Amino acid sequence: MTVRIGDDAVLQNPIGWLGIIRLGLVQAALGAIVVLATSTLNRVMVVELALPAMVPGALVALHYLIQILRPRLGYGSDRGGRRTPWIIGGMAMLCAGGVLAAAATALMADNKVAGIALAVIAFIIIGTGVGASGTSLLVLLAKRVDQRRRAAAASIVWVMMIAGFAITAGTAGHFLAPFSMDRLIQVTATVAVIAFVITLIAVWGIEGRGSMEKPVAPTITKASFGAALTEVWREPRARRFAIFVFVSMLGYSAQELILEPFAGSVLGLTPGETAKLTGLQNGGALIGMILVALMGSVIAKGRFGSMRSWTIGGCAGSALGLLCVAMAGFAGPAWPLQPSVFFLGAANGAFAVSAIGAMMGLAGDGPSEGGAAEGQESRAGLRMGLWGAAQAVAFAMGGFAATMASDLARSILGSPAAAYAAVFIAEAVLFLIAARLAAGVFQVQTPARQDALEPGRGVVFAGGRG
């Protein structure tokens, strides 16, 4: 079976479900290290070391902000034409950074200044590793997965990442008892070694001869990263999609840190009840992801819309869900809060997976991939890096902006219910803007381009500007 992914590359024997699951294992391994660094170490710093919450908060934000390097990392993988070295190298950095962060946390118990300084270095390494490995992983999926399977592939990979979060958190929690700093380092190092070995096994031979990207011509290799980035930014669809990713992920991340405080302070729910509420939202997101995956074969027959429809619908549904949650603050216990939160999660999941599936398709859709001169290098990694950087910056800003906005709104409006409602409504507006942006990004202009955006309608990625 042959799948054309652009005028410069013909992919022989696209990977099947087993290959997709193998790459999903890489995402799970990535999630295993990240959850230890952003959750477990966060708790140790705040509870066991009695540090201000802003310390781990700033470190987590730093690991997102450093991922602004994703375009440069993606450009590096484009120049070589292979992705697995970048996946393995990025995972090695991530694992080393995770262990170093645990050691830095232990050092804080004796010397806070030195420990925090070491943690800054560790989280920079973590963010760089996530950027290198995650960007190249998505590009490899985009290059090797049949168009008709991309929705399901995105769902599988992200569900496996969530599984990596859950399994690691539960297992690490078991082996951290009784707690000590030495045990924290040992457990983190063990998880890092396992994650790295899983990554090596998962990617072994998966590119092989199926990766038909052209090596970069010597004259093209001399082109600077700045020139390549400028070229991609001038592509209307790449630029608009970056803006769409930033706006939608800003709304997506902003809700995470205020849902439980809202339910506790406005509705009077206990910590256990608010935790269940978050679990319900995450369960809804999982259902939304699975729904998109299961509908993949039906979508392929054109019965339930395209990735464009799912992305726009997911954004609109997320806006509606946020408005419903905002209403709960005024209606009180009579309002169906749990169904509202579940619906919000399901819409989030559907939008996220469909957007990722579309991202995989659009990564290879541009002047560098179609209709380019002989020897023109790929820009798929650079595009994916650009969109990944937009997502990372949005996540770094979202939680902080939401909490700051809720405090500001409370001081102005004087009512917690009104303050949280104002923030939820603002987030809903962001999702509506994102839906409008998505409609423009995915505007189909030619039959070939429609094939690229609607799984099952074809497997040819059209080149040229959008």
LINTA-V138370 format. One record per helix or strand of 3 or more residues. SS is the DSSP state (@ for helix, = for strand). FROM is the first residue (numbers start at 1). LEN is the number of residues. If there is no record, write none. Layout:
BEGIN
SS,FROM,LEN
SS,FROM,LEN
END
This chain:
BEGIN
=,2,3
=,10,3
@,17,32
@,53,28
@,84,25
@,112,33
@,147,29
@,181,23
@,208,3
@,218,4
@,225,9
@,236,19
@,259,7
@,271,24
@,296,4
@,307,28
@,337,26
@,380,34
@,416,26
@,447,7
END
